[in-house]
Amino acid sequence: MTLRPDPSFYPSARLATEAPPEKLAYVVAIDPAGSLGERGGGADALTVVDLDPASAGYGTIATTIEAPNAGDELHHFGWNACSASLCPWAPNPHVERRYLLVPGLRSSRIYVFDTKPNPKKPSLVKTIEPHEIAHRAGYSRPHTIHCGPDGLYVNALGNPEGDGPGGIFILDCESFDVRGRWEVDRGPQELAYDFWWHLGYDTLLSSEWGTPKMVEGGLNPELLLGKKYGHRLHVWDLRRRRHVQVLDIGDEHQMALELRPAHDPTKTFGFMGVVVSVADLSASIWTWYRDGESWKIEKTITIPAVPADPAKLPPMLQGFGAVPPLVSDLNLSLDDRFLYVSCWGTGELKQYDVSDPRKPREVGSVKIGGIVDRTAHPKTGPLTGGPQMVEISRDGKRVYLTSSLYAAWDKQFYPDGVAGWMTKIDVNPGGGMAIDPKFLVDFGKRRPHQVRLEGGDASSDSYCYP
C-alpha cells in the first residue's frame, strides 16, 4: 500500500496513452515437452524482455525465472492491481501495480511474482495451490486474470474433475487469498473462456471455449464437427453477480474466445473473436452493443480460409484442402480506433479501423510464420508458429506478437514444432503497419505466450473515466 495512487494508474485511457513508453515486457514461456508430459520435459518460465531502445540489451531476454514445477502450461496472466483501482467505488485505491499472477492452465497453480525492487528480476513470493482453488471456489484450470475495482477476478475452465461448469472466482488483491466463487446465479452458463466488463454499465460479459476434458488433449474433431464447443456470449449483472442474457451466435461458429470491450467507459460496444466456422473454416469477429436495456451482437468481420496443397497441411486439415485463419487473439488500441486480429493458422496479423465498430475496415496487414507459408522474419529464415498473442503499447505505436497457442494444439497444427519467437510491429498513426526488421526475440526450446508491459498495456487495464 502507498499513500498515493500508483503512478501507473490512469483515470482514463486517453491519459494512459500519454504515459512514458514501456521499457520492459514480461512474457510467459512454456516448455512444450513439460506441458505434454513428455520425456525430458522441463519447467515453464517467466521472462523479462528488454524493450528500451537505449539499452545495450534491447530486444533480448534480460532475465528468465523458471517455475519450480514442470507441466504448469503458464498461459494468460495479469497484474494484481491496475487503473480500475481509481474507480469511485474502488475499495483499494492505494494498492500498487507490483505483483504478476501467473496461472498454470494444466496444473491449476497460480504463481505470484514480485516485480520490485528490481523490475528486471521478479521473484516468486507465493504459490496458490490447486487444492485451495478447488476447496474455496470449486474450480480448476485458471485461465485469465483481470484486476477489477474490488479485487482480482480469475476465470477457470471447469471443476477439479475436468468437467463443467467453468466460471469466475475472486482473489484478494493484497493477500492473494481465494475468496470464493463469483457467480450467485449462473443461469444457463456452462462453458467458460474469457471475460471482460463495461464498468460504467455494471455489466460483465463472458465467452465460451470448452471444459478441461474438451481442450487439454487438443482440438477434438468429433466435438468440433458435432458443434459442441462454445458459441455464446453471456451477459451478467456485475454488481449483483447474476446472469441476465445469452447472445447465441449459432453453433456453426465454434469457440467464441477473446473479448475486447471499448476502453472508454461511456461506450457500450466490444469485439469477440471466433476461431472457426464448421461450414467453411472461416474465422470471424463479432461486435456486441447495447440496444436499449438489452445487448445484441452481430458478425462484422469474416476472414476466409485459404486454399492450400493438402501435402503442406497437417493431417487434421488435409481433407479440407485449406488452411483456416484460426483467430486466436485480438486487441483494441486505447483510443478504441484500431482492432488487431491474429490469424495463427495463416500467419497474418490484421489491423482494422473500428471508428465505426459495426463497420470495421481493414487498413493494415503483416505476415509472419503460418501453417503453410512459414513467412520469414527479416532476421531469420522461414518460421513456424504464427501471430498468436498480440499486445499493444499504451500509445498505440507498437504491437508485440508471440508464436505459441497451447502445447497440445501447437502439436496438431504445427506437427514439426513451433519456433519460440516474439517480434514487434510498428504502427502508422493513420493506419497501416510494418514488422520491425531488427526486433526478433528467440526463446530457444521454450515457446512464448502472453505479454505484459511494465506499467500496463491495452489488454490489462480498465478505466472509469472517459
N, C-alpha and C positions, 0 to 999 in steps of 0.2 A: 504494500500500500504506500502511496505517496500523498503529500499534502495537496498537490495539484494534479489535474488530469495528465495522463501520459501525453507527451508532445506529439506522438504518432497517432493520436486520436483526432479526428476531424469532424466538426459538426455536419458538414455536407460533402458530397462527392466533389463539388466544384472546388472547395478549399483543398481537398486531398490532391487534386491534380496539380496544385501549386507547390506541393511538398518537394523536398530535395530528392534527386534521383536515387534509386536503390544502389547499394554498393555490394550487397551480399544476397545470394539466393540459398535457401535451404531446400534440399532435394532428397527425397527418399529413393533408395535404390535397392532392388530385390536381388537376391541370389536365386536364379530360377531353379537350379537343382535342389536347393534347400526348400523352396516353396513346394516343389513337386515330390519331395521326399525321396529324391534320387541319391544314389551313392555318391559320396564326395561333396554333397551339398553343404553350403556354409550359411552364415548369418546374413541378414539384410543390414542396411546401414542408413544412417542419416548423414548426408554430405553437405558441405558448405562450399559453394562455388563463388569465386571472386568475380564481381561484376563492376569493379571500379576501373575505368579506363586508365587512370593514372597509376595503377598498381602494377608492379612487375609480374604479379601472378594473375593478371586479368585473363579471364576465360579458362581458368584451370580450377581443379578441386583443391581447396585450401586445407580442408580437414575431412576425415572420414571417421565416424563414430559407429562402430559395429554394435548391433543389438546383442544382448547376452544370450539369446536363444536362436536356434535355426528354425526355419519354416514359418515365420510370422506372416509373410507376404504383406509388408508395410505398404499402405495404399494412400488413401486421402487423409490429410492431417490438417491441423489448424491451430490458431493462437488461443491462448486462454482468455484473452480479452482484446477488444478492438473498438472501433468508433461507435459501435452500438452502446457502449458504456456512457455516452454523452446524452442518451435519450432522457427526456424529462422524468420518466418514472424509473430509471435505472437505479437499482439499489447498490451498485458497486462503481460509482463514478471515478474513484481514485485508484483502482487496481491497474497494474502495469501490463503492457503487452511484453511479456517476458518469457513465458513458457510455451513450448510447442508440444501438443498432444498428438502422438503418432500411433494410430491403431494398427494392429495386425489383423488383416481380414481373414486369415486362416486360423490363427492361434487364439483370437479374441482377447489378446492382451492389449493394453494401452500403455505406451511408454511416455513419460513426461520428461522433457529435456529443458534445462535452464539455459537460456541464451546469454545470461550475464554471469560473471562480469566481463567475459570475453566473448563477444558475439561470433567470432570466428571459431571458437572451440566450445560448443554447447556441451553440457554434462548431463548425464542421466541421473535424475534425482528421485524418481518414483516409478514403480510399475504397478498398474492396476491389473490384477489377475482375472482371468475369465470367470472364476467361481464367484468373485464379488459382483460382477455384472449380472451373472445368472441369478444369484441369490437375491439381489436387491431390485433388479428390473425385469428378470425373466427373459433376457435377450442374450444373443451371441452374434459373432461376426460384425463388430462395429465397422462402419464404412465411411461415414462423413461426419466431420465436426464443424459446427458453426458457433461462434461466440455471439451470444444474444445479450440483450439488456439486463437480464436477470440470472444469467448462468450460462453454462456450456451445454449445448444441445448436440446429442450424438445419435445418429440413426444406426440401426442394426438390421441385418438381412433376415434374421429368424430367431428361433428359440435354441436352447442348448442342444437339442436333438437334431437340429438341422432342418426343421420344418417351419411353417409359418405359425402365427403372423410375425412379420418384421415390424419394426416401429422405432420410436424415439425414446431415449432416456436422457436424464439430466445429470450433469456433474457440477459440483460446487467449483466456482472459478478460482478459489484460493486453496482449499484443502484437497480438491480433486476427488472428494468422496462421491460415490454414486448415490444420488438422492432417490432415484426410482424411475418407474415408467412415466412418460409424459402424458399419454392418452388417458382421458377419463372415459370417453365414448368413441371408439374407433369406427363404429358403423360397419360398412361392408369392406373396409380396407384390410387386405391380407398380405399383399406383396409390398416390398419397400425397396427404395434405392436412394434417391436424393431428396432433399427438402430445402425450401427457402421461404422467404416471407415478404409481405408488404407491411412493414411496421406501422405505417400511417393508417392502415385499414384493419389492424388486428387480425390479419389473415396469414395463415401458413399454408403452403402447398407442398405436396409430396408426390413422388413419381414411383414407378414400379420396374423392378428387374425380375427377380425370382428368389426362391428360398435358397439357403446354402446348398441343399441337395441338388437343386436345379442348375447351379452355376459352378460349383467347385471342381467338377470333373471336366469342365469345358462346355462349349456350346453343344447341347443335345439336339441333333437333327429331328428326332421324333417329337420332342417338345416344341421345337420351333415350327415345324410343319403342322403340328396339332394346335398351334396358336395358344400355347399355354403360358408363354412369358407375358410380362406386364404390358398393358396398353391403356392405362388410365392415369389421369391426373386427379388427385384428391385435394379438396379444399377444406380447410379447418378453421374454426374459430380459435385464434392464437391464445387469447387470454382464458377462455373457458375450456380449452383443450378438448374440443368436441368436433367430430366430423360433421360437415354441413352439406357437401355436394360432391358428386362424381362427374368428371368430364371424361367420357369414354371416346377415344379416337378410332375405335374399331379394331378388332383383333387381327386384321390383315397386317397392321403395324405392330411389330414386335420389339419389345424392350424400349420403353419410354424412360430415358435416363436423365441426363443432366438438365438442371433448371437454372435459368439466369433471369431474375426479375430486374426491372428498372432500378437504378440506383437512387434516382430522385424519389423520395417517399410520397410525393404528391401524384406520381404516375401509377397507373394500375395495369401495366402490361408486363409481359415477360416471355421468355422463349424456352421451349422444350425440345431436346434432340431425341430423335427416334432412330435406332440403329438400322432396322431393315424392314422392308415390306416383303411378305412371303409371296406376293403376286409377281414382283419383277425385280427383287433385290435392291430396289432403290432405298435411299435414306431420306429423311425428311426433318424439317424444322416446323414447329407449330407455335403460333402466337396465342397466348391467353390474354384476356382482357375483361374488365369489369363492365357489365351491362346492367344498369340499374342496381338492384340489390343482389344480383347473381353474377356468376362468372361464366364466360364462354371461351371456346378455343377453336382455332381453325388452322388448317395447313397453309403455310405461307411460302415454304421453300421445298422443292423436290430435287433431290440430287440423284440422277440415274446411275445405274450400274454401267460398267464399261465392258464391251465385248472383248474377250481375250482368248488366246490359244489355250485350249484345255491342258496342253502339255506343260504350260507355265504356271498352272494353278495348283494349289494344294488339293489333296484327294477330296476334301469336303466340297470343293467348288467345281471340280472337273466336269460334273454332269450338267452344270449350268452354262458353261462356256462364257462366263463373265465374272468380273471382279466387282464386288459390291463396295460402295464407298465406306460403309461401316463407320458412321458418325459416332465417335466415342467421347467427344468433349466439345464444349463451346464456351465462349466467354464474351462478355459485353464490356466495352470501354466505359470508363467512369462518367463520360459525358452522355452516355446512352445513345451514341451515334453509330458505332461500328460493332457488329457482331462477327466473331471469328469462329469458324466451324472446322474442326479437324476431321479429315476423312482418312482414317487409319488404314483402310484397305487399299485405296487408290493412291495414297501418298500425296495428298494435297491439303493445304490449308486455304480455306476460302474466307474472303472478307466481304461482308455485306453492309451497305449503308441502310440502317434501320431508323432513319429520322422519321419515316412513317412506318411504325412497327408492323402494320398489317400489309405492307407492300415493300418488303426488303428488295434491295437492288444490289447485285454483285458488282463490286468495284475493284477487287484485287484477288490474286491467287499466287501461291508459290507451291512448287512441288519438291518433295524430298522423300526418298525411300519408296515404299509401296510394294504390294504383293507381287506384281508383275514388273513394273518399270524399274524398281530399285534405283531411282534417280539419285545421282551422286551429289554430294556437297562439294563446293569448290576446293575444300581442303582434303578431300579423300575420293576414293573410288565409289562404286555402287554401294548403296546402303540398304540393309534390311530394316524392318520396322517402318513406321510412318509417323506423321504428326499425330500425337495422341493427347497427352495433357497439354493444355495451352494456358499460359498465364500472361497477363498484360501489365505493363508498368503503370503506375498511377497517372503519369502524364500522357499515356496512350501512345508514346513514341516507339516503344519496344515490345515485342512479343517473344516469349520464350516457349520452345517446344521440346518435349521429350518423346521417347520412342516406344515405350512398353505399355501394354494394356493390362494383362493379367496372365500369370505364368501359364496356366492351362490353356488359355485362349491364344496366347502367343504361339504355343506349340502347334495348335491346329492350323492357324492361318499363315504362319511362317515356320514350317517344319524344319528348315535348315538353320533356324535360330534368328533371334532379333539382336542386332547390334545395339549396345548401350550408348546412346548419344543424346546430347542436348544442344540445341542451336538457338540463334537469336534472329529475329526478323525486324527489320527497320521499316517503320510506317510513315508514309507521306501524310501530311496534315489533311489534305483534301481527299484521301483515299488512294489505294494502291500501296504495295509493299514489296520488299526485296530481301532475300537472305543476306545476312552479313557474311561475306566470304571469309572473314578471318576468325569467326567465332564458331567453334565446334568442340564440345567437351566430350572426351572419351571416358566412359565409366568402366572400361575393362570387362571383366566377367559379369559384373552386375548390370542391371537394367534400371534406368531412372523412370520414375513415375511422376508424382505431383511436385510442383514447385511452389514454394512460398517465398515472398520477397521481404527482406528486412524492412520493417516499418509499414507493412500491409500491401495489399495488391487488389486487383479488381474482383477477385472471387472470394475474398476472405472477410471483407468489412461490409457492414450495412449502416445506413445513415438515417437520422431522424429529422433532418432539416433540409429544405430544398436549396 
